[in-house]
């Protein structure tokens, strides 16, 4: 059996490391970056954490700050127009998963002459116009270490998974100090997102020994620190562990792929504009329960790593504690059900066939220990709507 391991060529990890952005660019001979970020990063002054060192080093840069949560084809096209209007030699994705995903999509789209939709899976998007330096400001998506980007096609309200080496950052700067100002709601949602990445990578049908080791480490870090980061935003130990766990989870799932939670999550985001991490959290308990009997040893070990079960617990008990623990975690983090989020029941019900179709077409459900059909996905959506367990 052969398996792959892909990761950024260079990673700089640690508190305050974003101040070394100019040195990272110099390692690769880059001198004209286009920074891809969002308006909040500009207004809050957080962007100054990299623009200051760049200016001090005499590196000229421009900023594209029109990215939005859950990036769309329209935003990517606007970004490519800016990119093609300048003589840039790299892109810096600065922010949460949305700016980094936007930078990835811009680099891929600018390479060719076809619409963004042409790059969705199963197409292998292995080529990009420019290399990407990723600087995450949340501990969640792991996009700084993955070969994936997710873009909403506004023409059909579909979140498209785009995968390939063209989306893999050349380098990443992982600085946990950038997360101190992240509010509790975002800390919770991105934290559960990273936990989902690690758990799905570990139980995925495409898991391998290397991704397993990294996923197990990520689950241990996240399980021990997510609650503390949520309740104590200035807890440096928790923030550092969450940032490392999120990056490890990103490396794990980019090599083992995600599964049913992500397959079902993307349509919720596309149809109802629920943030990605939050929709993952809504789904995680019920979808995990759906697959338990098909990979009990794996789910049990995950429960032990996260801290829901002990080494003394049997696999059966550990699996039960995993499912119950995820419900309790959602309650503690204030994760709403789709109903509590404000989605009308009749609209939810009307969208279920389309959402099931989109989930299956993404390919992610096929990686799940228990592979569902469309009717089973619809049933899961119904159970998640109000109960979230």
N, C-alpha and C positions, 0 to 999 in steps of 0.2 A: 504493500500500500504506500502510495506517495501522497504527500499533502504540501500545501503551500504555507508560507509565512511572509506576509508583506507588512511593512511599517515604514514610517518616514525615514529618510536617509539619516537625518540628524534631529535629535531632540535635546532641548535645553530645559531642565526641570529644576524648579526651586523658587523660593520666595524672592521677589525682586528681580527675577531673571529677565523680565521684559525690558529692563533698562539696557540689556545687551543686544537689542534688536539690530543696531548698526553692525556689530561684530558678526552676527549671524549672516546678514546680507553679504558682508565682506568675504566670508568663507567661500561663498559661491560666485563671487565676482559681480554681484548685483549692485546697481547704483541708481535705479530709477523705478521705484515701486509705485504701484497704485494701491492705496489702502481701501479695502472694501469693509464698510462698517454700517452702523445705523445712527439715526439722529440722536438717540439717547446717549450713545457713547460720546458724541461730539458735545452735546449740551451739558452733560455731567462732568466733563473735563477728564473722564477716564482715558479718552484717546490720547491725551497729552502724555500719558505714560510711555507711549512709543514715539509720538511725533517730536517730543522734546529731545530725546536722544538722537533721533534721525537728523533733526535740524542742527544739533550741536556737532554732529559728525560731518556736516556739510552735504548731506544727502537730500536731493530734491525729491519731493513726493507730491502726489495729488490724492484727494480723498473722494471716493464715491460713497455717500452716506444715505442713499435712498433705499437701502434694503429694509424689508419688513418682516415681521414674524410670519413663519410659514411661507417662504419665498415663492414667487410666482414667475411664470414665463415672461410676463410683461416687465418685471423688475430685472430679470436676467438680460433681456434684450436691451433695456436702457443701459445697463452696466457695460454690455459689450460695445455699445455705441461710444461710450466714454473711453473704454479700453482701446478701441481702434483709432480714436482721435489723438492718442499720445504715443510717445516712443518708450513704452514701459518695458522693463525686462523681467518683472515678477509681480505677483499679486500678494498682498498681505491681507488675510482674512482676520479681522479683529472684532471679537464680540462673542455672542452665543452661537449656537448651531446655525442660526439663520444667515448671518453674514458670512460665516465660513462656507456653508453650503452654496450661497450665492456666488462667492468667489470661485468655487469649484465649477459650478455650472457655467459661469462666464468664460473660464479658461477652456472648457470643453466646447462650448458653442462657438467661440471665436476661432477654433481650429478649423472648422469645416464650413459648409455652406447649406446645411440642412436644418430644419426646425428642431427645437429642443426635444420634441416628441420622438424624433427618430433615434434618440440616444437611450430611451427607456429600456429596461431589461426586457428581453434577454440580450440586447445589443451590448457588446463589450466596449465601453467607452475608455479605451486605453490611451488615447492621445489628447493632448491639450496644447493650447497656443502658448501658455506661459506656466512656469512653475509657481507653486503656492507655498507661502509661509503662513502657518496657522497659529493664531494667538487666542486661545479661548479665554473667555471671561466668566464662564459658568462651568460647574462641575456636573456635566450631564451627558451631552450628546456624544462625546468622544470623537467628534468630526475631525479633530486635529490629527487623528491617527487612522482614519478609515478611507477606503476606496469607494465610498458611497456619497451621493447627494440626493436629496429629495426635493423636487420642484413641483408646484401645483400648476397644471395646465388649466388656465382660466377659461379656455374654450369649452371644456367638458367637465370642469370641477373634479379633476382627478389628480391625486398626488402620485407623481411618477417617481419610481425608484430608478436611479441612474447609477450604474456600477462600472468600475474599471480603473485601471492605473492612472488614467487622466485625472481622476478625482482624488488621488492620494497625494497629500501634501509632501513636498520635498523635505520640509523641515517644520518643526513645531516648537513653540516656546510655551511651557506649561508653568504658569506663575500663579500659585494659589492666592497670593495677596490681591489679585484682581477680583476675587470673589467676596471680599469682606462686605461690600456694599450690596450684594445680591439680596433682595427681600425674601422673607420666609416662604412665600408662595412659590417663587421661582426656585428657591433652594430645594423645596420639597419635590416639585415636579421634575426638575432636572436630576435630582438624586434618585428618584424612582426610575427615571428613564435609564440612568446608568446601571442600576440594579437589574432592570429588565434586560439590558444588553448582555450583562455577564451571565445571568441565568439562562437566557435563550441560547447564547453561544455554547454553554455547557451541555444543555440537553438537545441541541441541534443534531439532526442526522448527519450534518457535515462537520461535526466536531472532530478535532484531532488532538494528539497528545500535547502539542505546543499550545494550542488555543485553550485546552483544558487547564493547564497550569496557570495561565494568565487569568482566565475567568475565575478560577478558585481564589486566587489572590485578591482579585477585584471584589468578589462577593464578601470576603472577610473584612476588607477595608470599609466597604460601604455599609455593611450590616452593623459594624461597631461604631460608625461615626455619623450616619445620616441624621439620626434623631438629635444628636448634640449640635450639629451644624444648623439644624432647623430651629432649635430652641435657643441656641447661643450663637448668634451670627458672627461674633468677634472671637470665637474659639479657634485659635490658630491651628491647634493640633487637629481638630475635626475638619477644618477647611482644607488643610494640606492633605490629609488622608483621603477626603472626598475627591479632590482634584486628581490625585494619583490613581484612585480607584476608577474614576471616570475614564481616564486615559487608558488604563489597563483594559477596562471593559471594551473600549473602542478597538484596541488591538485584537482582543479576543473575537469580537463579532465580525470584524472585517475579514478574519480568516476562517470563521466557522459559520457565518451568516446568522441573521436573526430568524425568528419563526413566526408562529401564529399571532402573538400579541401585536407585533409590528404590522403584519399583514392586515389585521383588522383595525389597527389604529389609524393608518393613513387615510382610509375613507372617512373616518369620523372627523379628522382634521380638514379634509377637503370639503365635506358637505356642511359642517357645522362650525368650522373655524375654531375648534378646540385646540389649544396648544399641544404640541406633539407629546411632551412628557406627561402632561395631564391625561391625555387620552390613553397612553400606555398604562398609567396608574389605574384608571377606571377599569381597564380590561384585565389587568394582571392576575388578581385572585381567581376569577372565574375561568380564565383560559388555562391557568396553571392546574386548577382542579380537573379540568377536562382531560389533561394529558398524563396525570399522575400514574395511572395503572400501566401505562405503556413504557415508562422508563423509571420505575420506582427507585432503583439504586442511585440513579443520577439525581433525581429530585431530592432524595433523602440526604445525599452528600451536600447538595446545595443548601438544604435546611440547616445542616450542621455548620457550614461555612458562614452563613448569614448570622447564625446565632439563635435561630428558632428552635433547634434541637441539639442534643448532646451526642457525643460518640457512643454513649451507653444506650441510646434509643435505637430500637429496631427500625428497619427501613419503613415499615408500615406506620409506626408512630411518628417517625420523622416527617414522612410525607403529609400526614394529617396536620402536624404542627407547622409545616411550611404553608399550607393553604390557609390555616387559621391565622398564622402570623402575618401573612400579607394583608388579610382583612383588617387585623388590628393596627398594622402600620398605616394603612390608608386612613383609618379613623383618627389616629394620632396626628397625622399630617394634614387632616382636614380635606382629604380628596373627595370632591363631590361626585355623585352619580350623574349620568347624563341628564336625568330629570332635574336634579338639584342645580345643575349648570344652567338650566333654563330651556332645554330642548323640548319642544312640544311633543307629546306622545304620538299624535297622528302624523306629524312630520317625520319623526323617527321611524315609525312603522312603514311609512310610504317609501322611505329610502333604503330599507333593508335589502331588497333584492339587488339593487345597484351596488350597495356597499359590499355585499357578499361577492358579487362578480368582480369588483375592483380588488378586493382582498385576495381572491384566488389568482387573479391575473398578475399580481405582483410577484408571485413565486414563493414568497416567504412561508405561507402555510405548509408547503411541501416539505419544509425542513423540520416541522414539528414532530415530536415523538408519536403523537396521534394525529394523522392527517385528516382534516374534516372535508366533508362535501359542502355544497352551498347551503343545504337545509340545516346542517349542524351549525354553520356560521351564523345563519339567521337566528337559530335558537339561542346561541350564545349572546348575540346582540340583545335579544329580548330579555335574557336573564340579567344582563349587565345594566339595562336601562334604569331600573329602579333599585335593584338589590346590591350590586357591587360586591358580590361575594361568591 
